[in-house]
Amino acid sequence: MTRRKRAIICYLSYSGNTEEVAQLIEARLTAEEIEVEMYEIGIDPPVNLDNYDFIFLGTFTWDHGSTPDEMKDFVLEVGYKPKNIAVFGSGDTQFGGDELFCRAVDRLAKFYESEVPPLKVEQSPRGSQEVNVNTWLEGVLFDVAYIA
Ligand SMILES: Cc1cc2nc3c(=O)[nH]c(=O)nc-3n(C[C@H](O)[C@H](O)[C@H](O)COP(=O)(O)O)c2cc1C
């Protein structure tokens, strides 16, 4: 019998938008029969990312395009660059326009040399942006299956 694929969704969220994106990803992966673990950065104990077929990393952007400290700490804690990371996050163009929008997401994707383009959501993903989450996720699942 083949083992079910396993995914972990590691996310940092203060006011819930990034968490909502994480939940949409969780629901979709579960529907695809993938085992999913949710991991709250800054709260849950250290985790070994080697154990997962898919690693999703989510963050918001803070303070003139910067990456939140908890996310930086998590990156240090992980200590290496897993290959199978897909980065997502939420931001708000009101804080610096397109240039600073979801900058932490771009930075993380670049740092991890992610094979898939990052997903950026304006505030809450509920409503019209939900379709973007699903389209992005299909691409991630296809790419990872293709790479594997
Ligand atoms: C003080 C402050 C600074 C922010 N700076 C940025 C920014 O530079 N770029 C951006 O895209 N969003 C920025 N945001 C917006 C948040 O990233 C956005 O509201 C996000 O959805 C919050 O995620 P969360 O609900 O998961 O905590 C800022 C928000 C606050 C309160």
The ligand as an ORCA input file, in Angstrom:
! r2SCAN-3c Opt
* xyz 0 1
  C       2.024     48.443     11.199
  C       1.693     47.634      9.983
  C       2.579     47.609      8.929
  C       2.283     46.873      7.766
  N       3.179     46.887      6.717
  C       2.887     46.172      5.589
  C       3.774     46.170      4.463
  O       4.832     46.777      4.471
  N       3.424     45.436      3.375
  C       2.251     44.725      3.313
  O       1.987     44.089      2.291
  N       1.384     44.727      4.354
  C       1.662     45.422      5.491
  N       0.787     45.415      6.541
  C      -0.495     44.701      6.401
  C      -0.503     43.285      6.955
  O       0.553     42.498      6.439
  C      -1.842     42.645      6.570
  O      -2.899     43.294      7.258
  C      -1.890     41.163      6.831
  O      -3.028     40.614      6.187
  C      -1.940     40.806      8.318
  O      -1.861     39.408      8.434
  P      -2.491     38.605      9.645
  O      -3.977     38.931      9.695
  O      -2.253     37.180      9.307
  O      -1.789     39.015     10.890
  C       1.064     46.139      7.699
  C       0.182     46.164      8.789
  C       0.468     46.888      9.910
  C      -0.519     46.919     11.048
*
